[in-house]
Amino acid sequence: MTHERLDKVHAMSGFTHADVPDQSGKTFIVTGANTGIGFEIASTLATRRARVLLACRDEPKAEATISRIRLKTPEANLAFLPLDLADLASVRNAAKLAEKEPRIDALINNAGVQGPKLKHTVQGFELTFGVNHRAHVAQAHGNIRVAHRGHEQRSAQGREDRVGRS
């Protein structure tokens, strides 16, 4: 999605980057953070002082994205989290790496695939189902303990934030 098109979406909804409050002390994992909506989310969160883990399959592209965000926000707290959603072993490894974080406040499942040809994940699942559904559930399950630590910290402060689908 181009910046011009995003501006049109913002104008229609009335919601802009400026509406995102300060996110100091919070950590977000954003899948597919190197392009499109994932990039915009990661960039906005970084601008609002969040720690952002860019969960991407391609390290050079993720590092280029980190550099691009730091041009606008030099103090951005960003890290590459290697994640290939077409391989559940990679999903498990990403969850193990994310466990090193003191807390995870939100997992933004942005990455996805769509294609006309039948392809399969490493484990043999149809690619669209494996990446867009199975991998995201596995990733969320793998990050539950770290997210729970963040919940305990917020509850101790007398506040609870929830992110999810209805």
C-alpha positions in Angstrom: 0.0 0.0 0.0 1.4 3.4 -1.0 1.7 6.3 1.4 -0.8 8.2 -0.8 -3.3 5.4 -0.4 -2.7 5.2 3.3 -3.3 8.9 3.6 -6.7 8.4 1.9 -7.6 5.6 4.3 -6.6 7.8 7.2 -8.7 10.6 5.9 -11.7 8.4 5.6 -11.4 6.9 9.1 -10.1 10.0 10.8 -7.4 7.9 12.5 -3.8 8.9 11.8 -0.3 8.0 13.1 -0.6 11.0 15.5 -3.6 9.2 17.2 -1.3 6.4 18.5 -0.4 7.2 22.1 3.1 6.9 23.7 4.1 3.2 23.9 7.2 3.6 26.2 8.0 0.4 28.0 5.9 -1.8 25.7 7.2 -4.4 23.3 5.5 -5.4 20.1 6.2 -8.3 17.6 5.1 -7.3 14.0 5.1 -10.0 11.4 5.8 -8.9 7.8 7.2 -5.7 9.2 9.5 -5.0 6.2 6.8 -3.8 3.8 3.4 -2.4 3.4 1.1 -2.2 6.5 3.6 -4.1 8.6 6.2 -1.5 7.9 3.8 1.4 8.7 2.8 -0.3 12.0 6.4 -0.9 13.0 7.5 2.6 12.0 4.6 4.2 13.9 5.2 2.1 17.1 8.9 3.0 16.9 8.1 6.7 16.6 5.9 6.3 19.7 8.8 4.8 21.7 7.9 1.1 21.7 10.4 -1.7 21.3 9.5 -3.4 18.0 10.7 -6.8 17.0 10.5 -7.1 13.2 9.5 -10.7 12.6 10.6 -11.3 9.0 11.9 -14.1 6.9 14.6 -12.1 5.1 17.3 -10.6 7.4 18.8 -8.2 4.8 15.3 -6.8 4.1 14.6 -6.5 7.8 17.9 -4.7 8.4 17.2 -2.3 5.5 13.8 -1.6 7.1 15.4 -1.0 10.5 17.8 1.5 8.8 14.8 3.2 7.0 12.9 3.6 10.3 16.0 4.9 12.0 16.3 7.7 9.4 13.0 9.0 10.7 13.4 7.9 14.3 17.1 7.6 15.2 16.4 6.5 18.8 14.1 3.7 17.6 14.4 0.5 19.7 14.2 -2.1 16.9 15.4 -5.7 16.5 15.2 -8.4 13.8 13.3 -11.5 14.8 13.9 -14.3 12.3 10.6 -15.8 11.3 9.5 -17.9 8.4 5.8 -18.6 8.8 6.1 -21.4 6.2 8.2 -23.5 8.6 6.8 -24.3 12.1 10.4 -25.0 13.3 11.2 -21.3 12.5 8.0 -20.3 14.4 9.2 -22.2 17.5 12.7 -20.7 17.2 11.2 -17.2 17.0 9.1 -17.9 20.1 12.3 -19.0 21.9 14.1 -15.9 20.9 11.1 -13.7 22.0 11.2 -15.4 25.4 14.4 -13.5 26.1 12.3 -10.2 26.1 11.1 -9.1 29.6 7.6 -8.7 28.1 5.6 -8.9 24.9 2.6 -6.5 24.9 1.2 -7.4 21.5 1.7 -9.7 18.6 0.6 -8.1 15.4 0.0 -10.9 12.9 0.3 -8.9 9.7 2.2 -11.3 7.4 0.3 -13.5 5.0 0.5 -15.1 1.6 -1.9 -15.6 -1.2 -1.2 -17.4 -4.5 -3.0 -19.1 -7.3 -0.6 -22.1 -7.4 -0.8 -25.0 -4.9 2.3 -24.8 -2.7 3.1 -26.3 0.7 4.8 -25.4 3.9 7.9 -27.2 5.1 5.6 -29.5 7.2 3.4 -30.2 4.2 0.4 -28.0 4.9 -1.2 -26.0 2.0 0.8 -22.7 2.1 -2.0 -20.2 2.5 -3.6 -22.1 5.4 -0.2 -22.9 7.0 1.2 -19.4 6.9 -2.0 -17.3 7.4 -3.5 -19.5 10.1 -1.5 -22.4 11.6 1.8 -20.5 11.9 0.1 -17.4 13.6 -1.7 -19.7 16.1 1.6 -21.5 16.8 3.4 -18.2 17.2 0.8 -16.8 19.6 0.9 -20.0 21.6 4.7 -19.9 21.7 4.7 -16.3 23.0 2.0 -16.8 25.7 4.4 -17.0 28.6 6.2 -13.8 27.7 2.8 -12.0 27.1 1.6 -13.3 30.5 4.7 -11.7 32.2 3.7 -8.4 30.5 0.1 -8.8 31.7 1.3 -9.4 35.3 3.4 -6.2 35.1 0.5 -4.2 33.8 -1.9 -5.7 36.5 0.6 -4.8 39.2 0.4 -1.2 37.9 -3.4 -1.3 38.1 -3.9 -1.4 34.3 -4.7 -4.1 31.8 -4.4 -3.8 28.0 -5.9 -6.4 25.7 -5.4 -6.9 22.0 -7.3 -9.4 20.1 -10.1 -10.2 17.7 -13.8 -10.2 18.7 
